[in-house]
Amino acid sequence: MQGKKTMLSLNQIIVILIITVSIFLLLSRRLRHDIVGVVTMIALVLTGFISPQEALSNFASVTIIVLISLMIIAGTLADSGLLEVLGNYITSKVKNEKIILLLLLSLTVIASGFISDVALLLAFIPLIYSISLNLKKPISRYLLPLAYASILGGPTTLIGTSTNIVLDNEWYNKFGYNLNFLQFAKINLISSFISILVLTFLITPFLGRKRKEVTSLKEITVQNYIIEVQVTGDSDFIGKSPRSIEKSFGVKVLRVISPWRFIGERRELREGDILLLKISPSQLPLILSSKGLKISQKPMEGKEQFFELLITGSSKLRGRKIKEIDFESYNVYVIGIASANYITRIYDYVLKPGDVLLVQGYEPDVAKFADYYDLLPINSKGLKAFDKRKAIFSLSGLTIAIIANSFGLNMALSFLVGALISSFSGSSTIRKMYEYVEWPLIVFIGAYLSIGQVMVKSNLSAMIGGLIHNSVLILFLLSLLLSNTVGYVTAAIILAPIALSFTNPLTAITVLAMGVSSPFLTPFAHQANLIAYGTAGYKNKDFLLVGSIVILIKFLVTFYFLGLII
């Protein structure tokens, strides 16, 4: 009789098959995650496990409304420049490398309980780059710890990470009340600060000393850029060999592009030839002033400045060819590019995270261009000015939302009010409210919430909970596996119903919250990891080794304070 109780029904088998196929599609990365979510939802509707009305109602759930509101508040705060001001204040007062890093990581951990982890990382990358230049250390020494710190602080509050919002929604659906706003704060803050101490004093030197190849933006941007120059009719180099260019300017001619030149042919330079040069920034003024070498169709007026703009994992230019980008409408002109990838023609090159564009233009024009395309300046002075009005309204919106919710106002309504208050910071904020929202993530979560409902309806969550004998250790390991493969939000949605079926659901949901918020083992498990991976040239084993240490700390702290280990 006992064996029959654990036998899977036909409906449960079908649900498992749908979830398995969905996970396989997410792992294969052949389809966007939001498309996979919608396809999964449609499959559950067509098989009759959930009604169309129930499925669509998830898109208007508390989870979705709170997420959208938080993205607007966090976007406004990130745009205000407040984080940069705080970061620059720290670095201006403290000169010791370890103390600077420890303070920045601490600030990141605390802030990520309220602000998007990716927004935090992007805000501090220029500052980290400046620190690496001043201390003459590679950026790879600091960027991975910063990425991890931005993820670590999220579970401190219910709004710090999308997984906590999902878990709280599942808890409310089962028990009729919300978790405490700081339900996981004690465990998470202790594990986070132990982790950043280890990262600062043990991991940082390890990351900074082991590379021989080009691994930092400092090494790329300071040492060389690749530019294209055209030989004009009045050039003194007509009739001479490419070697004469190299001798005159101390540059490297990578390629001569000409309609009549064949590969490998040794010949003299002619009018109209295009030279692909590798130069250092210090050589640029000499080349610009050279007679008969033209970098662009635009005449150089001499009053414009040069700026270095970083392509991050979230930049809108990622995956686009330079020639497809509308630079001229912003009065911004590409001079060169720094990249670890092979380049044949600058304007045919497809931009990748970690590439750096060398552009020329007036600072306000470049600032607008960088803001629109989500690019980051990597000099000591960022292009983003501090907007006091945005900072005040975004912080006010966040504070009022938290207070209203703590006094019993519905969470969705509380944070909608907070988002509305943030929008009062100016007309530019109202125009950008749509851009602040990560709509693919919203669609994915809204569609994938159907899985949680179906697992409860089919009693599959309770059955799986029984099969693993209510083991929080197995639950933690499953959360690690899923969060580092198919995604932390997916892990939360699939495993939340199982955790809530445990005999002690509060302990189980705490373990799950710590597990699903640990996407540290691969560069593709979290967008913050991917940005660090593309920017500083880390390898997969860096994430595996350092991530394992951070996860071990989280495991020991979580299980100790829950009384699960002595």
C-alpha positions in Angstrom: 0.0 0.0 0.0 2.8 2.3 0.8 4.3 1.9 -2.7 1.0 2.8 -4.3 0.9 6.1 -2.4 4.1 7.2 -4.1 3.2 6.1 -7.6 2.9 8.9 -10.1 -0.4 9.5 -11.7 -0.7 10.1 -15.5 -1.3 13.8 -14.8 1.8 14.1 -12.7 3.8 12.3 -15.4 2.6 14.8 -18.0 3.5 17.7 -15.8 7.0 16.4 -15.2 7.4 15.9 -18.9 6.4 19.5 -19.6 8.7 20.8 -17.0 11.5 18.6 -18.2 11.1 19.8 -21.8 11.0 23.4 -20.6 14.2 23.0 -18.6 15.9 21.4 -21.6 14.9 24.4 -23.8 16.3 26.8 -21.2 19.5 24.8 -20.9 19.9 24.7 -24.7 19.5 28.5 -25.0 18.1 28.0 -28.5 15.1 30.1 -27.6 14.8 33.2 -25.4 13.7 32.5 -21.9 10.6 34.5 -22.2 9.5 32.5 -25.2 10.2 29.3 -23.4 8.0 30.6 -20.5 5.1 31.4 -22.8 5.4 28.1 -24.6 5.4 26.2 -21.2 2.3 28.2 -20.1 0.5 27.4 -23.3 1.3 23.7 -22.9 -0.1 23.6 -19.4 -3.3 25.4 -20.6 -3.7 23.1 -23.6 -3.3 20.0 -21.4 -6.0 21.3 -19.1 -3.9 21.7 -16.0 -4.7 25.4 -15.7 -7.4 27.6 -17.3 -6.5 30.4 -19.6 -8.0 32.9 -17.1 -5.7 31.5 -14.3 -2.6 31.6 -16.5 -3.2 35.2 -17.7 -4.1 36.4 -14.2 -0.4 35.7 -13.2 0.6 38.7 -15.4 -1.4 40.9 -13.1 -0.3 39.2 -9.9 1.4 40.9 -6.9 4.7 39.4 -8.0 4.6 41.0 -11.4 3.4 44.4 -10.3 6.0 44.6 -7.5 8.8 43.6 -9.9 7.8 46.3 -12.5 7.5 48.9 -9.8 10.9 48.0 -8.3 12.6 48.1 -11.7 11.3 51.7 -12.2 12.4 52.8 -8.7 15.8 51.1 -9.1 16.3 52.5 -12.6 15.6 56.0 -11.4 17.9 55.7 -8.5 20.7 54.2 -10.7 20.2 57.1 -13.2 20.5 59.7 -10.4 24.3 59.1 -10.0 23.9 58.8 -6.3 25.8 55.5 -6.2 28.7 56.9 -8.1 28.9 59.9 -5.7 29.0 57.6 -2.7 31.6 55.4 -4.4 33.8 58.3 -5.4 33.5 59.8 -1.9 34.8 56.5 -0.4 37.8 56.4 -2.8 38.6 60.0 -2.2 38.9 59.5 1.5 40.5 56.1 1.7 43.7 55.1 -0.1 44.4 51.6 1.1 43.4 49.0 -1.5 41.9 46.4 0.9 39.9 49.1 2.8 38.6 50.6 -0.4 37.5 47.3 -1.7 35.9 46.2 1.6 33.9 49.4 1.9 32.8 49.3 -1.7 31.7 45.6 -1.4 29.9 46.4 1.9 28.1 49.3 0.2 27.2 47.0 -2.7 25.8 44.3 -0.4 23.7 46.7 1.6 22.4 48.6 -1.5 21.6 45.4 -3.4 18.9 44.6 -0.8 16.9 47.5 -2.4 18.4 48.0 -5.9 18.9 45.8 -8.9 22.2 43.8 -8.7 22.9 44.6 -12.3 22.3 48.3 -11.9 24.7 48.3 -9.0 27.4 46.5 -10.9 27.1 48.9 -13.9 27.2 51.9 -11.6 30.4 50.9 -10.0 32.4 49.5 -13.0 33.8 52.9 -14.0 34.9 53.5 -10.3 36.5 50.0 -10.2 38.3 50.8 -13.4 39.6 54.0 -12.0 40.8 52.3 -8.9 42.6 49.7 -11.0 44.4 52.5 -12.9 45.3 54.4 -9.8 46.6 51.3 -7.9 48.2 49.9 -11.1 46.3 46.6 -10.6 44.3 44.7 -13.2 40.6 45.2 -13.2 40.2 41.4 -12.9 41.4 41.8 -9.3 38.2 43.5 -8.3 35.4 43.0 -10.8 34.4 39.4 -9.9 34.2 40.2 -6.1 32.0 43.3 -7.1 29.7 41.1 -9.2 29.3 38.6 -6.4 28.7 41.3 -3.8 25.9 42.7 -6.0 24.2 39.3 -6.0 24.9 38.4 -2.3 22.9 41.3 -0.8 19.7 40.6 -2.7 18.0 38.2 -0.3 18.4 40.6 2.6 14.9 42.0 1.9 11.9 40.6 0.2 12.3 43.1 -2.6 16.1 42.8 -3.1 15.9 40.0 -5.6 13.1 38.6 -7.9 13.5 35.2 -6.3 12.4 36.5 -2.9 9.4 38.2 -4.5 8.4 34.8 -6.1 8.9 32.9 -2.8 6.9 35.4 -0.9 4.1 35.2 -3.4 4.0 31.4 -3.1 4.0 31.7 0.7 1.1 34.1 0.6 -0.9 31.9 -1.8 -0.6 29.0 0.7 -0.8 30.7 4.1 -2.7 33.9 3.3 -0.1 36.3 4.7 3.3 37.7 3.6 6.7 36.8 5.0 8.5 39.4 7.1 10.2 42.1 5.0 13.5 41.1 6.6 12.8 37.4 6.9 16.2 36.3 5.6 18.2 39.4 6.6 20.1 38.0 9.5 21.4 34.9 7.8 22.0 36.7 4.5 23.9 39.6 5.9 26.2 37.4 8.1 27.0 35.1 5.1 27.4 38.1 2.8 29.9 39.9 5.0 31.9 36.8 5.7 32.0 36.3 2.0 33.2 39.8 1.2 35.9 39.5 3.9 37.1 36.3 2.2 36.9 37.9 -1.3 38.8 41.0 -0.2 41.7 39.4 1.7 42.0 35.9 0.2 40.4 35.8 -3.3 41.4 39.2 -4.6 45.2 38.6 -4.7 44.6 35.2 -6.3 42.5 36.8 -9.1 45.1 39.5 -9.7 48.3 37.5 -10.1 47.5 34.5 -12.3 47.1 35.9 -15.8 49.7 36.3 -18.4 47.5 37.2 -21.3 45.6 40.5 -21.8 42.9 40.4 -19.1 42.0 43.9 -18.1 40.6 46.9 -19.7 43.6 48.8 -18.4 45.9 46.6 -20.5 43.7 46.9 -23.6 42.9 50.6 -23.5 46.2 51.9 -22.4 48.3 49.8 -24.6 46.4 49.9 -27.9 43.4 50.7 -30.0 42.7 49.7 -33.6 41.8 52.5 -35.9 41.2 53.0 -39.7 42.9 55.8 -41.6 42.6 56.6 -45.3 45.4 57.8 -47.5 44.4 61.1 -49.2 45.7 62.7 -52.4 48.0 65.1 -50.6 49.7 62.4 -48.4 53.4 62.3 -48.1 53.2 58.5 -47.9 51.9 57.9 -51.4 54.4 55.8 -53.3 55.9 54.5 -50.0 55.5 51.2 -48.3 53.3 50.5 -45.3 56.5 50.1 -43.3 57.1 53.9 -43.7 53.9 54.5 -41.7 55.2 52.2 -38.9 58.5 54.0 -38.8 57.0 57.5 -38.8 54.5 57.0 -36.0 55.7 53.9 -34.1 52.4 52.1 -34.9 51.6 48.7 -36.3 50.0 48.4 -39.8 47.7 45.4 -39.4 46.2 45.5 -42.9 46.0 47.5 -46.1 42.6 47.6 -47.7 42.5 48.5 -51.3 40.3 47.6 -54.4 43.4 46.6 -56.4 45.5 45.0 -53.7 45.7 41.2 -53.3 46.5 39.4 -50.1 50.2 39.0 -49.6 51.2 41.4 -52.4 54.0 43.8 -51.5 53.3 47.2 -53.0 53.4 50.9 -52.5 50.6 53.0 -50.9 48.1 54.7 -53.2 45.4 57.3 -52.7 42.3 55.8 -51.2 44.1 53.0 -49.4 42.6 52.2 -46.0 45.1 51.3 -43.3 44.1 49.3 -40.2 46.4 50.5 -37.5 47.2 49.4 -33.9 48.0 52.4 -31.9 48.4 53.6 -28.3 46.3 56.6 -27.2 49.5 58.7 -26.9 50.1 58.2 -30.6 46.6 59.4 -31.6 47.3 63.2 -31.6 50.3 62.7 -33.9 48.3 60.7 -36.4 45.4 63.1 -36.3 47.7 66.0 -37.2 49.5 64.1 -40.0 49.0 65.5 -43.5 47.3 63.1 -45.9 45.9 60.6 -43.3 42.1 60.9 -42.7 40.4 59.1 -39.8 36.8 60.0 -40.6 34.7 62.1 -43.0 34.2 64.7 -40.3 36.8 67.4 -40.0 38.5 67.5 -36.7 37.9 70.9 -35.0 40.2 70.3 -32.0 37.7 71.4 -29.4 36.0 68.0 -29.0 37.2 65.5 -26.5 37.9 61.8 -26.7 36.0 59.3 -24.6 36.3 55.6 -23.9 33.0 53.8 -23.7 32.7 50.3 -22.4 30.3 47.7 -24.0 28.8 45.8 -21.1 26.6 42.7 -21.1 23.5 44.8 -21.0 24.5 47.4 -23.6 22.1 47.9 -26.5 25.0 47.9 -28.9 26.0 44.3 -28.0 25.7 42.1 -31.1 25.5 45.0 -33.5 27.9 46.1 -36.2 29.4 49.5 -35.8 28.1 50.6 -39.2 24.5 49.8 -38.1 24.7 52.3 -35.2 23.4 55.9 -35.6 26.4 57.9 -34.3 25.9 61.0 -36.4 22.5 62.0 -35.0 24.3 62.4 -31.6 27.3 64.2 -33.2 29.5 61.3 -31.9 32.2 59.8 -34.1 34.0 56.5 -33.7 37.8 56.8 -33.8 38.8 53.3 -32.8 38.1 50.2 -30.9 39.9 48.2 -28.2 39.1 44.5 -28.3 40.6 41.1 -27.6 38.8 39.8 -30.6 40.0 39.7 -34.2 39.0 42.7 -36.3 39.2 42.9 -40.1 37.2 46.2 -40.6 36.1 48.5 -37.8 32.7 49.3 -39.3 31.9 45.6 -40.0 32.9 44.5 -36.5 30.2 43.1 -34.2 30.5 44.6 -30.8 30.9 42.3 -27.8 30.8 42.8 -24.0 34.2 44.0 -22.9 35.0 46.0 -26.1 35.8 49.6 -25.7 34.9 52.3 -28.2 37.1 55.3 -28.6 34.8 58.1 -29.7 35.1 61.9 -30.3 32.5 64.5 -29.5 31.4 67.1 -27.1 30.7 65.8 -23.6 26.9 66.5 -23.6 26.5 64.7 -26.9 28.6 61.7 -25.8 26.7 61.6 -22.5 23.3 61.4 -24.3 24.7 58.7 -26.6 26.2 56.7 -23.7 22.9 57.0 -21.7 20.7 55.9 -24.5 22.8 52.8 -25.5 23.7 51.8 -21.9 27.4 52.4 -22.3 29.9 53.1 -19.5 32.7 55.7 -19.6 35.8 54.1 -18.2 37.8 57.2 -17.3 38.1 58.5 -13.7 35.3 61.0 -14.3 32.0 59.5 -15.5 29.7 61.2 -17.9 26.8 60.8 -15.6 26.2 63.9 -13.5 24.6 63.7 -10.0 20.9 64.4 -10.3 19.8 65.4 -6.8 16.1 65.6 -7.7 16.1 62.0 -9.1 18.0 60.7 -6.0 15.5 62.4 -3.6 12.4 61.2 -5.4 13.6 57.6 -6.0 14.7 57.2 -2.4 11.4 58.8 -1.2 9.4 56.4 -3.4 11.3 53.4 -2.1 11.0 54.5 1.5 7.3 55.3 1.3 6.6 51.9 -0.4 8.4 50.0 2.3 6.7 51.9 5.2 3.2 51.6 3.6 3.7 47.9 3.1 4.9 47.5 6.7 1.7 49.2 7.9 -0.4 46.6 6.1 -1.0 48.2 2.7 -1.1 45.7 -0.1 2.5 45.2 -1.4 1.5 45.7 -5.1 -0.2 49.0 -4.3 2.6 50.1 -2.0 5.3 49.8 -4.6 3.1 51.2 -7.4 2.8 54.3 -5.3 6.6 54.2 -4.8 7.1 53.9 -8.6 4.7 56.8 -9.2 6.6 59.0 -6.7 9.9 58.1 -8.4 8.4 59.2 -11.8 8.0 62.8 -10.4 11.7 63.3 -10.6 11.4 64.8 -14.1 10.0 64.4 -17.6 13.0 62.3 -18.6 12.1 59.7 -16.0 8.5 59.4 -17.3 9.8 58.9 -20.8 12.3 56.2 -19.6 9.9 54.3 -17.3 9.2 51.7 -20.0 13.0 51.3 -20.6 13.7 50.7 -16.9 11.6 47.5 -17.0 13.2 44.2 -18.1 10.2 43.1 -20.1 11.6 39.6 -21.2 12.1 38.8 -17.5 8.6 40.0 -16.6 7.0 37.9 -19.4 9.0 34.9 -18.3 8.1 35.1 -14.7 4.4 35.8 -15.4 4.2 32.8 -17.7 6.3 30.5 -15.6 4.3 31.1 -12.4 1.8 28.7 -13.9 4.2 25.8 -13.2 4.0 26.5 -9.5 0.2 26.5 -9.6 0.1 23.2 -11.5 2.6 21.5 -9.1 0.3 22.3 -6.2 -2.9 21.4 -8.0 -1.5 18.0 -9.1 0.0 17.3 -5.6 3.3 16.9 -7.3 5.1 19.2 -5.0 4.0 17.3 -1.9 4.9 14.0 -3.5 8.4 15.2 -4.4 8.8 16.6 -0.9 8.0 13.1 0.5 10.4 11.4 -2.0 13.3 13.5 -0.8 12.1 12.9 2.8 11.7 16.6 3.6 15.5 16.9 3.4 16.6 20.6 3.4 20.1 19.5 2.3 18.7 17.9 -0.9 16.5 21.0 -1.4 19.5 23.2 -1.1 21.5 21.1 -3.6 18.6 21.1 -6.1 18.3 24.9 -5.8 22.0 25.2 -6.5 21.8 22.9 -9.5 18.8 24.7 -11.1 19.9 28.3 -10.3 23.3 27.7 -11.9 21.9 26.0 -15.0 18.4 27.1 -16.0 18.3 30.3 -13.8 17.6 31.4 -10.3 14.0 32.6 -11.0 13.2 29.3 -12.7 14.6 27.5 -9.6 12.5 29.5 -7.2 9.3 28.9 -9.2 9.8 25.2 -9.5 11.1 24.5 -6.0 8.9 26.9 -3.9 5.8 24.5 -3.9 8.1 21.6 -2.9 9.6 23.7 0.0 6.2 24.7 1.2 5.1 21.1 1.4 7.8 20.3 4.1 6.8 19.7 7.7 8.7 22.9 8.6 8.0 25.2 5.6 9.6 28.3 7.1 13.0 26.5 7.5 12.6 25.0 4.0 11.8 28.4 2.4 14.8 30.0 4.1 17.1 27.3 2.8 15.6 27.7 -0.6 16.0 31.5 -0.6 19.7 31.1 0.2 20.1 28.4 -2.4 18.4 30.0 -5.4 20.2 33.2 -4.7 23.6 31.5 -5.3 24.1 31.6 -9.1 27.9 31.9 -8.7 29.3 28.8 -10.4 29.1 29.8 -14.1 29.4 33.1 -15.9 26.0 32.5 -17.6 24.1 31.8 -14.4 23.5 35.6 -13.7 23.8 38.7 -15.8 26.2 40.3 -13.3 28.5 37.3 -13.8 28.2 37.7 -17.5 29.2 41.4 -17.4 32.2 40.6 -15.3 33.1 37.7 -17.6 33.0 39.8 -20.7 34.6 42.8 -19.2 37.6 41.4 -17.3 38.4 38.3 -19.3 37.8 35.7 -16.6 37.7 32.0 -17.3 34.9 29.5 -16.4 37.1 27.9 -13.7 37.3 31.3 -11.9 33.6 31.2 -11.4 33.6 27.6 -10.4 36.4 28.0 -7.8 35.5 31.3 -6.3 31.7 30.6 -6.5 32.2 27.3 -4.7 33.9 29.1 -1.8 31.1 31.7 -1.6 28.4 29.0 -1.7 30.1 26.9 1.0 30.1 30.0 3.3 26.3 30.5 2.6 25.6 26.9 3.2 27.5 26.8 6.6 26.0 30.0 7.9 22.4 29.1 6.8 22.5 25.6 8.2 24.2 26.7 11.4 21.7 29.5 12.2 18.8 27.3 11.4 20.1 24.7 13.8 20.6 22.1 11.1 24.3 21.6 11.9 26.2 22.0 15.2 
